[in-house]
Amino acid sequence: MPVGKGKLLIAEPFLGDPNFERSVVLLCEHNAQGSFGLVLNQTTNLKLDDVLENIYGDLPLFLGGPVEQNTLHFIHRLGDEIEGAVSLGGGIYWSGDFESVKTLINIGKITEKDIRLFVGYSGWSAGQLDDEMKRDSWIVTETNAHFIFDTPADQFWRSVLKNMGGEYKVLSNYPTDPRLN
């Protein structure tokens, strides 16, 4: 399956990069200049109200990747409710007017079933992700809002591989450290 906006990148079990071990990345942008994505299954101990003032929601923050961890990013399934949102397909949207998001959070119209917030992101320079794909570092698949927002983060990697079936279902049971098997 080709790499592109809205696709999931699943780290293959032997990737060897601690930043992405057993990671599932939602690709938000992929073009000749490079690629941008958000790791969906790396949790933090932070809540949104830990990093922003005047916000009245204790929504969890995820670690979007190793790049610029002082930045805040978000995906959601609110569509046109958030002006400027970019459709990634499958009912998933990236970014948009954050002032609107804050207002909706503060009046209780957005819950963690609607939005995922991330500190940092995953980035690849021009051609870098394509090179990693040639080395079979990532498995690519489709996704949808239901899977992203309704699957617990600690089950993402295993669940997406199981859902793909076949050889991927076998990989989903591969131990983190085969020496301990």
C-alpha positions as CSV (number, residue, x, y, z in Angstrom):
1,M,0.0,0.0,0.0
2,P,1.4,3.4,-0.9
3,V,2.3,5.9,1.8
4,G,0.1,9.0,1.9
5,K,-1.9,11.5,4.0
6,G,-4.3,9.7,6.4
7,K,-2.5,6.4,6.3
8,L,-1.2,4.6,9.4
9,L,2.5,3.7,9.7
10,I,3.0,0.7,11.9
11,A,6.5,0.2,13.2
12,E,7.7,-3.3,12.3
13,P,8.8,-5.3,15.3
14,F,12.5,-5.1,14.4
15,L,12.7,-1.3,13.7
16,G,15.4,-0.7,16.3
17,D,14.6,3.0,16.9
18,P,13.6,3.6,20.5
19,N,11.6,6.7,19.5
20,F,9.2,4.5,17.4
21,E,9.3,1.0,19.0
22,R,5.8,-0.5,18.6
23,S,4.5,2.9,17.4
24,V,1.6,3.6,15.2
25,V,1.9,6.9,13.4
26,L,-0.9,8.7,11.6
27,L,0.5,10.4,8.6
28,C,-0.9,13.9,8.3
29,E,1.3,15.1,5.4
30,H,3.5,13.4,2.8
31,N,4.9,15.2,-0.2
32,A,8.2,16.0,-2.0
33,Q,9.3,18.3,0.9
34,G,8.9,15.7,3.6
35,S,6.4,14.0,5.9
36,F,4.7,14.9,9.1
37,G,2.9,12.5,11.4
38,L,1.7,11.9,15.0
39,V,2.4,8.8,17.1
40,L,-1.0,7.7,18.3
41,N,0.1,5.3,21.1
42,Q,2.7,7.0,23.2
43,T,1.0,8.4,26.3
44,T,2.3,11.0,28.7
45,N,1.4,11.8,32.3
46,L,0.3,15.3,31.2
47,K,-3.2,16.7,30.8
48,L,-4.1,19.7,28.6
49,D,-4.7,21.9,31.6
50,D,-1.1,21.2,32.7
51,V,0.3,23.0,29.7
52,L,-2.4,25.6,28.9
53,E,-4.0,28.3,31.0
54,N,-7.8,29.0,30.9
55,I,-8.7,25.5,29.7
56,Y,-11.2,23.5,31.8
57,G,-10.6,20.0,30.5
58,D,-8.3,17.3,31.7
59,L,-7.8,15.8,28.3
60,P,-4.8,13.5,28.1
61,L,-1.7,14.6,26.1
62,F,0.1,12.1,23.9
63,L,3.7,12.2,22.6
64,G,3.3,12.9,18.9
65,G,7.0,12.2,18.3
66,P,10.5,13.3,19.1
67,V,10.5,16.6,17.2
68,E,9.6,19.9,18.8
69,Q,8.0,18.6,22.0
70,N,7.2,22.2,22.9
71,T,4.5,22.3,20.2
72,L,0.8,21.2,20.5
73,H,-1.0,19.3,17.7
74,F,-4.4,17.7,17.5
75,I,-6.5,15.3,15.4
76,H,-10.3,15.1,15.8
77,R,-13.5,13.7,14.3
78,L,-15.4,17.0,14.5
79,G,-15.1,17.9,10.8
80,D,-16.5,21.2,9.9
81,E,-17.3,22.1,13.5
82,I,-13.6,23.2,13.6
83,E,-12.8,25.8,11.0
84,G,-9.6,25.2,9.0
85,A,-9.6,21.4,9.8
86,V,-7.8,19.3,7.2
87,S,-9.6,16.0,6.2
88,L,-7.3,13.0,6.4
89,G,-10.1,10.6,5.2
90,G,-12.0,8.1,7.2
91,G,-13.7,10.7,9.3
92,I,-10.4,11.9,10.7
93,Y,-9.4,15.6,10.7
94,W,-6.1,17.3,11.6
95,S,-5.7,20.7,13.1
96,G,-8.0,23.7,12.7
97,D,-8.9,26.8,14.7
98,F,-7.6,26.0,18.2
99,E,-9.5,28.9,19.8
100,S,-12.7,27.1,18.7
101,V,-11.4,23.9,20.1
102,K,-10.6,25.6,23.5
103,T,-14.2,27.0,23.6
104,L,-15.8,23.7,22.8
105,I,-13.6,22.0,25.5
106,N,-14.5,24.6,28.1
107,I,-18.2,24.2,27.5
108,G,-18.0,20.4,27.6
109,K,-18.8,19.8,23.9
110,I,-15.5,18.0,23.2
111,T,-14.4,14.8,25.1
112,E,-11.4,12.6,24.6
113,K,-13.6,10.4,22.3
114,D,-13.6,13.4,19.9
115,I,-10.0,14.6,19.9
116,R,-6.4,13.6,20.5
117,L,-3.9,16.2,21.6
118,F,-0.1,15.7,21.1
119,V,3.1,17.4,22.2
120,G,5.7,17.1,19.5
121,Y,5.5,15.4,16.2
122,S,7.2,12.9,13.9
123,G,9.0,14.4,10.9
124,W,10.9,13.1,8.0
125,S,12.9,15.3,5.6
126,A,12.5,15.0,1.8
127,G,12.9,11.3,0.8
128,Q,13.7,10.1,4.3
129,L,10.4,8.2,4.8
130,D,10.5,6.8,1.3
131,D,14.0,5.4,2.2
132,E,12.6,3.9,5.4
133,M,9.8,2.3,3.4
134,K,12.4,0.7,1.1
135,R,14.0,-0.9,4.1
136,D,10.7,-2.2,5.3
137,S,10.8,-0.2,8.5
138,W,7.0,0.5,8.4
139,I,3.9,-1.4,7.5
140,V,1.2,0.9,5.9
141,T,-2.6,0.5,6.3
142,E,-5.8,2.4,6.1
143,T,-7.7,3.6,9.2
144,N,-10.8,5.5,10.3
145,A,-12.0,7.7,13.2
146,H,-13.7,4.8,14.9
147,F,-10.4,2.9,15.3
148,I,-8.3,5.9,16.3
149,F,-10.7,7.3,18.9
150,D,-12.2,4.2,20.3
151,T,-9.1,1.9,20.6
152,P,-7.1,2.3,23.8
153,A,-3.7,3.7,23.1
154,D,-1.9,0.7,24.7
155,Q,-3.7,-1.7,22.3
156,F,-3.1,0.2,19.1
157,W,0.0,-1.6,17.7
158,R,-1.3,-5.1,18.4
159,S,-4.9,-4.2,17.4
160,V,-4.1,-2.7,14.0
161,L,-1.9,-5.7,13.1
162,K,-4.6,-8.2,14.2
163,N,-7.2,-6.3,12.1
164,M,-5.0,-6.6,9.1
165,G,-5.0,-10.4,9.4
166,G,-2.7,-12.9,7.8
167,E,1.0,-12.5,8.4
168,Y,0.3,-9.3,10.3
169,K,-1.8,-11.1,12.8
170,V,1.2,-13.3,13.5
171,L,3.4,-10.2,14.0
172,S,0.9,-8.8,16.5
173,N,1.9,-11.6,18.9
174,Y,5.7,-11.1,18.4
175,P,7.3,-10.5,21.8
176,T,8.9,-7.1,22.5
177,D,12.2,-8.8,23.3
178,P,12.4,-12.2,21.6
179,R,15.4,-13.2,23.9
180,L,12.9,-13.3,26.8
181,N,10.6,-15.7,25.0
